[in-house]
Amino acid sequence: MEQDAPKRSSFAGLAFPTGIAVAQFIFVAAFHNNYGYFRDELYYIACSDHLAWGYVDQPPFSIGLLTVVRWIAGDSLHAIRFLAAAAGACVVVLSSLTARRLGGGTFAQTLTALAVVASPVLLGHGRYFSMNAFDVLFWALAFTLAVTIIVTGRERLWILFGLVAGLGLLNKYSIGFLCIGLGAGLLLSPYRKHLRSRWFWIGAALAALIFSPHVVWEIQNGLPSLEFMRNASQEKNVHLPVSEFLIGQVKYNNYFTAPVWLLGIYFFFLDRNGKSVRVLGWTYLVILIMMTIGSAKLYYLSPVYPLLFAGGAVFIERAVAWNWVRAAAAGLVLAGAVLAAPLTIPVLPVESFIAYQKSLGLTPKAEERNALGILPQHYADMFGWEDLTAIVARAYGELSPEEQSRCVVYVRNYGEAGAIDFFGKRYGLPPALCAHNNYWLWGPGTRSGDIAIIVGGSRDLQENLADLRSRYKEAELVGTTDCTYCMPFENGRMIFMCKGMNTTFQALWAHERFYI
């Protein structure tokens, strides 16, 4: 462990990892302006205009950060994605620091940093703004603290751990898996003595206190996040067999890094040098079991890999004395990083990416029950939004000023709504109405909907007209989306001008809720 490491200044071994982290940040940020705004980013921007202690599909921390970013730097892609890239760079350094805490020297810390950079799923979290980038950061902080507490016995650090866990829960619930897993790991190991420490429980109380405003918000709003998670599990997410979930971990973290994190599992469970931190092996196993049973998406487990990379790198450093073998191992991981980078960072023009993807024999694979096109969803969801808005704007522009003052725009999901709200400002469009997730909570507004531009809910023209004419005297097709690279369900969307509503949006709103 750390006390067995060579004598050196506390941060000397982090020089190379820090350089790697800086290089990663520069690389990721350099391509932030490629392709376009991601679906969820448009929604997050809308959420940041409605600050609250919670949202249907997420806690408030990341939205609060985005609000500050927009206030300071504006809405450009480089501005809103800056912190996501910075969070990824911090994960590189923290993972290397974890390797140091486990007894690793310069090579182990450097190999850990390279493995984190080479993991497509970890690198990709810095691609656009989302709570996932900060989720991985909070996990990395928590693991670094947990290793430090276990190795040094500094129980007072449980207070700092509680602070990180509380803020992490305010960002994304998934860090709860880490807390449960660590608690179970402590219980299954000689370190169960920590469960009797007052510092542990002070930290737990601090985490609960930090998280409590969101709990109050949930109760006040009818526990919407529970309904959202239940619906997403049953109706949206693909349920993978256990074998496919496990095999997918190798793919998502790059085949070239697999030996490192698999040796990390060996280190925590079987290696004599890892015996004193076996609690972390149990932590990983409990997290893995919970996510497997819960039919988690493949990337949900990604925050645990920096810990496994650290353990594997320490094992390799101790087990391999030959410098040329160490260099070869680092070189293979670096080669994997270069090969995988275009798959997760938009470094290539879109047609070149499609050709590159094909040359590797890869086809996009869905984790949700939506058909994919020629691009994986994390790229496809960056296309089509401005074109959709432009079609709506053309229809809106044909209305008289008096009609425009009464017109509403109704769309079918938060991506479309976020696009109308963000890009529609340049056209003077009214705020979008949508019954999806938090847009439903924000309500139908004050306009009745007697005049409305509506995105059809069907792919069939006659079905759309029959649906709309049950509520309107007039319904006319005014445009259809045409985007080659977007998600297939956003291509061919029919947009209608509707007039003469026989009811109001306010009367219908209670029955339109769509949490998923």
GIRA-V86415 format. One record per backbone hydrogen bond with DSSP energy under -1.0 kcal/mol. NH is the residue of the N-H (numbers start at 0). CO is the residue of the C=O. Records with the same first field share a line. If there is no record, write none. Layout:
# GIRA-V86415
NH->CO, CO
This chain:
# GIRA-V86415
1->100
3->0
4->1
11->8
14->11
17->13
18->14
19->15
20->16
21->17
22->18
23->19
24->20
25->21
26->22
27->23
28->24
29->25
30->27
31->28
33->30
35->33
41->37
42->38
43->39
44->40
45->41
46->42
47->43
48->45
49->46
54->57
57->54
60->169
63->59
64->60
65->61
66->62
67->63
68->64
69->65
70->66
71->67
72->68
73->69
79->75
80->76
84->80
85->81
86->82
87->83
88->84
89->85
90->86
91->87
92->88
93->89
94->90
95->91
96->92
97->93
98->94
99->95
100->96
101->97
102->99
103->98
108->104
109->105
110->106
111->107
112->108
113->109
114->110
115->111
116->112
117->113
120->251
122->118
123->119
125->122
126->123
134->130
135->131
136->132
137->133
138->134
139->135
140->136
141->137
142->138
143->139
144->140
145->141
146->142
147->143
148->144
149->145
150->146
151->147
152->148
154->152
156->153
157->154
158->155
160->156
161->157
162->158
163->159
164->160
165->161
166->162
167->163
168->164
169->165
171->167
174->171
175->172
176->173
178->174
179->175
180->176
181->177
182->178
183->179
184->180
185->181
186->182
187->183
188->185
191->188
193->190
194->191
195->192
196->193
200->196
201->197
202->198
203->199
204->200
205->201
206->202
207->203
208->204
209->205
210->206
211->207
214->210
215->211
216->212
217->213
218->214
219->215
220->216
221->218
222->217
226->222
227->223
228->224
229->225
230->226
231->227
232->228
233->229
234->230
235->231
236->231
237->366
244->240
245->241
246->242
247->243
250->246
251->247
252->248
253->250
256->253
260->256
261->257
262->258
263->259
264->260
265->261
266->262
267->263
268->264
269->265
270->265
276->273
277->274
279->276
281->277
282->278
283->279
284->280
285->281
286->282
287->283
288->284
289->285
290->286
291->287
292->288
293->289
294->291
295->290
299->296
301->298
303->300
304->301
307->303
308->304
309->305
310->306
311->307
312->308
313->309
314->310
315->311
316->312
317->313
318->314
319->315
325->321
326->322
327->323
328->324
329->325
330->326
331->327
332->328
333->329
334->330
335->331
336->332
337->333
338->334
339->335
340->336
342->339
343->340
344->340
346->344
352->348
353->349
354->350
355->351
356->352
357->353
358->354
359->355
360->357
361->356
368->235
369->367
378->375
379->375
380->376
381->378
382->379
387->383
388->384
389->385
390->386
391->387
392->388
393->389
394->390
395->391
396->392
398->395
403->399
404->400
405->402
406->402
407->450
409->452
410->432
416->412
417->413
418->414
419->415
420->416
421->417
422->418
423->419
426->423
428->423
432->408
436->513
438->435
439->436
441->437
442->439
451->497
452->407
453->495
454->409
455->493
463->459
464->460
465->461
466->462
467->463
468->464
470->467
471->467
472->499
473->498
475->496
477->494
478->494
480->492
489->486
491->480
494->478
495->453
496->475
497->451
498->473
499->449
501->470
504->447
507->503
508->504
510->507
511->508
513->434
